[in-house]
Amino acid sequence: MALKYCLLLTFATFVRAVDSQNKTVISVTVPETGKAYFTSPNYPQNYPKGTLVEYNVLTSKGNLFYVGLLFDVVDFELDSGSFYGQVFCEDDFVNITEVVTAKGRSSSTKDDDTPKNRKLCGPQTSPLRIATKSNSAIVRFQTGFAGPSFKGFNMSVEALIRPNNTVKVPASGKVFITSDNYPVADYFPNQGSVYYVKGPEGTQIEFDTIDFKVDGLGGFGELRDYVHLSEGSGNKSIAARVLLGGRSYYGTEGPKKLRSTKSEVILYFKSGLINTKPCGFNISAEVVH
């Protein structure tokens, strides 16, 4: 599988233009399979100072199965600059900003410290992965006029695929239910994901934890990120359903040999506004008689 995947790697085709403010714009097209790569100017030689480059990253097609982009740092070395520059990335930096399309218009999200906007500066070590929730992003590379320059960066980007949220459990064997981006990157904050787990009629389903790291309780003891499992396919709301096992699952404690009484189960995963220890989960499901 690894060899097959490596053969699919595709280098980006760059389309260059310079606007009236001496900003270089580079279009990076992400292929349907595999990765695209983009680098700082002159890489692996030192980048020029006083540089402003914007890489417009977009999937090759508006595929409904794409749920976002996954950036991977291959090599990264920028000037660390002053102490202030190190803390706030104000000297030489790379800034990844999601692009949100609304009413036919594209606009970049606000410059803040949420996953919609991520700044990198100084030296960074691989693996370092950054996931976005949109199919397009702007990567801004900016350098100051003073201070030394370094070799810059080499980054890859690939499309994240939307999971199929209807999980069919076969009469024999196991299926595996995972959080978004697992295991390549952390799950997204502020999400509510519903998985409809269905086995053959008249059977029961047993759930078991393979891997479980979910940022659970907040600083005041509030439940922030959690997994619920409940039975049935009716119209009851998630909150009104009776929980399998009588509890929520969070932290590092997922369901263990948890058995349903029916052939249909809803697995609901909720993540809070802020993830301090995110990772994800992998839960197996199999039919028992």
C-alpha positions in Angstrom: 0.0 0.0 0.0 2.8 2.4 0.9 4.6 1.8 -2.4 1.3 2.3 -4.4 0.6 5.5 -2.6 4.1 6.9 -3.2 3.7 6.3 -6.9 0.7 8.6 -6.8 2.6 11.6 -5.6 2.3 14.5 -8.0 4.2 17.7 -8.0 2.2 20.9 -8.3 2.0 22.9 -11.5 2.8 26.5 -10.6 1.1 29.4 -12.3 2.9 32.7 -11.4 1.7 36.2 -11.5 2.8 39.4 -9.8 0.3 42.0 -8.6 0.8 45.7 -8.4 2.1 45.5 -4.8 5.0 43.1 -5.8 3.2 40.1 -4.4 3.9 36.9 -6.2 0.8 34.6 -6.5 1.3 30.9 -7.1 -1.6 28.5 -7.9 -1.2 25.0 -6.4 -3.6 22.4 -7.7 -4.2 19.4 -5.4 -4.7 16.2 -7.4 -7.6 13.8 -6.7 -5.2 11.2 -5.5 -1.7 11.7 -4.1 0.0 15.0 -3.0 1.1 18.3 -4.4 4.3 19.9 -3.2 5.2 23.6 -3.0 8.4 25.4 -1.7 9.7 28.8 -0.8 11.6 30.7 -3.5 15.0 29.3 -4.2 14.5 26.3 -2.0 16.7 24.5 -0.9 18.9 27.6 -1.3 18.3 30.6 1.0 15.1 32.5 0.3 15.3 36.3 -0.5 14.5 38.8 2.2 11.6 41.3 1.7 9.5 38.5 0.0 5.7 38.2 -0.1 4.3 35.1 -1.8 0.8 33.7 -1.7 0.1 30.1 -2.7 -3.6 29.6 -3.7 -4.2 26.0 -2.9 -7.3 24.4 -4.4 -8.5 20.8 -5.1 -8.5 19.8 -8.7 -12.3 19.4 -8.7 -15.2 20.5 -6.5 -15.7 16.9 -5.3 -18.4 16.6 -2.7 -16.4 13.8 -1.0 -13.5 16.2 -0.2 -13.9 17.5 3.4 -10.7 19.5 3.6 -6.9 19.8 3.0 -4.0 18.2 4.8 -0.7 20.1 4.9 2.4 18.2 5.8 5.7 19.9 6.6 8.5 18.1 4.8 11.3 20.6 5.6 11.0 23.9 7.3 13.7 26.4 8.4 13.0 30.2 8.7 14.6 33.0 10.6 13.6 32.9 14.2 14.1 36.7 14.5 13.7 38.6 17.8 12.0 37.2 20.9 8.8 39.1 19.9 9.1 37.7 16.4 9.5 34.1 17.8 6.4 34.4 20.0 4.1 36.1 17.5 5.7 35.0 14.2 6.1 38.6 13.1 9.4 38.3 11.2 9.7 35.6 8.6 6.6 33.3 8.6 4.2 31.0 6.8 0.5 31.6 7.4 -2.1 29.1 6.4 -5.6 30.5 6.1 -8.8 28.6 5.0 -10.9 30.0 2.3 -14.7 29.9 2.8 -17.0 30.2 -0.1 -20.4 31.8 0.6 -23.1 32.9 -1.9 -20.7 32.3 -4.8 -17.9 34.5 -3.4 -14.6 33.3 -1.8 -13.2 35.2 1.2 -10.4 34.3 3.5 -11.3 33.8 7.2 -10.3 36.2 9.9 -6.7 36.3 11.1 -7.0 34.6 14.5 -5.6 31.7 16.4 -8.2 29.0 15.4 -7.5 26.1 13.1 -8.9 28.4 10.3 -5.6 30.3 10.6 -2.2 28.8 11.5 1.2 30.6 11.6 4.5 28.8 11.4 8.0 30.4 11.9 11.5 29.5 13.0 12.6 25.9 12.6 9.9 23.2 12.5 10.4 19.5 12.7 8.5 16.8 10.7 6.0 15.2 11.1 3.9 18.4 11.5 0.4 18.1 10.0 -2.2 20.8 9.6 -5.8 20.0 8.5 -8.3 22.5 7.2 -12.1 22.2 6.9 -12.3 23.8 3.5 -11.3 22.6 0.0 -9.1 25.7 -0.6 -6.6 27.7 1.4 -4.2 30.6 1.0 -0.6 30.0 2.2 1.2 33.3 2.7 5.0 33.4 2.9 6.4 36.7 4.1 9.9 37.7 5.1 11.2 40.8 6.7 14.0 43.0 5.2 16.4 42.6 8.1 18.1 39.5 9.6 19.5 36.4 8.0 17.7 34.1 5.6 17.6 30.3 5.6 16.7 27.5 3.2 12.9 28.0 3.7 10.3 25.3 3.4 9.0 22.3 1.5 5.4 21.4 2.2 3.0 18.9 0.7 -0.8 19.1 0.5 -3.5 16.4 -0.2 -7.2 16.2 -0.2 -9.0 14.8 2.9 -11.9 12.5 2.0 -15.3 12.9 3.6 -16.1 9.7 5.6 -19.2 7.6 4.8 -21.3 8.1 7.9 -23.4 5.0 7.3 -21.4 2.1 8.7 -22.6 -1.3 7.6 -21.5 -4.1 9.9 -21.2 -7.5 8.0 -22.5 -10.8 9.4 -18.9 -11.8 10.0 -15.8 -9.8 10.6 -15.2 -6.3 11.9 -15.5 -2.7 10.7 -13.7 0.2 12.1 -15.2 3.6 13.0 -12.8 6.5 13.2 -12.9 10.3 13.9 -12.3 12.7 11.0 -8.6 12.8 9.9 -7.6 9.8 12.0 -4.8 8.8 12.2 -3.0 11.4 10.1 -4.2 14.5 12.0 -6.3 15.7 15.0 -10.0 15.9 14.7 -11.6 19.3 14.1 -13.0 21.4 17.0 -16.6 22.5 17.2 -18.0 19.5 15.3 -20.9 17.1 15.7 -20.4 13.9 13.8 -23.1 11.2 13.5 -22.4 7.6 12.4 -25.3 5.4 11.7 -24.1 1.8 12.5 -26.3 -0.9 11.0 -26.0 -4.7 11.3 -28.1 -7.5 9.7 -31.7 -7.4 11.0 -32.2 -9.3 14.3 -28.5 -9.1 15.3 -26.6 -7.3 18.0 -23.5 -5.2 17.6 -20.4 -5.2 19.9 -18.2 -2.1 20.1 -14.6 -2.2 21.3 -11.9 0.4 21.5 -8.8 0.1 19.4 -7.5 3.6 20.1 -9.1 6.4 22.0 -7.7 9.9 22.8 -10.5 12.5 23.2 -10.1 15.8 25.0 -12.9 15.3 27.5 -13.3 17.7 30.5 -12.7 21.4 30.5 -11.1 23.4 33.2 -14.3 23.7 35.2 -15.3 20.1 34.9 -17.6 20.6 31.9 -17.9 17.9 29.3 -16.2 19.2 26.2 -15.4 16.4 23.7 -17.2 13.0 24.0 -18.6 9.9 22.2 -22.2 8.8 22.8 -23.7 5.5 21.6 -27.4 4.9 21.5 -29.8 2.5 19.9 -32.5 2.7 17.2 -33.1 4.6 14.0 -36.2 6.7 15.1 -36.6 10.4 15.1 -35.6 11.0 18.7 -32.9 13.7 19.1 -29.4 12.7 20.1 -29.9 14.2 23.5 -33.1 12.3 24.2 -31.7 8.9 23.5 -30.8 6.3 26.1 -27.0 5.8 26.1 -25.5 2.4 25.7 -23.4 1.7 28.8 -25.3 4.6 30.5 -22.4 7.1 30.0 -20.4 9.3 27.8 -16.9 8.2 26.6 -14.0 10.7 26.8 -10.3 11.0 27.7 -8.6 7.7 27.0 -11.5 5.5 28.1 -13.6 4.3 25.1 -16.2 1.6 25.0 -15.0 -1.9 25.9 -16.9 -4.9 24.7 -20.1 -2.8 24.7 -23.0 -4.8 23.2 -26.3 -3.4 21.8 -29.7 -5.0 22.1 -30.7 -4.0 18.6 -29.2 -4.1 15.1 -29.0 -0.3 14.7 -26.9 2.1 16.7 -26.0 5.8 16.5 -22.5 6.8 17.4 -22.4 10.6 18.1 -19.0 12.4 18.4 -19.0 16.0 19.7 -15.9 18.2 19.9 -15.8 21.5 21.7 -14.7 25.0 20.6 -11.2 24.5 21.9 -9.1 21.3 21.6 -6.2 21.2 24.1 -5.3 17.5 23.8 -7.0 16.3 20.6 -6.1 13.2 18.7 -9.0 10.9 17.7 -10.5 7.5 18.0 -10.7 4.1 16.3 -13.6 1.9 17.5 -14.4 -1.6 16.1 -17.9 -2.9 15.5 -18.9 -6.6 14.9 -22.0 -8.6 14.9 -22.7 -10.9 17.8 -25.5 -13.5 17.9 
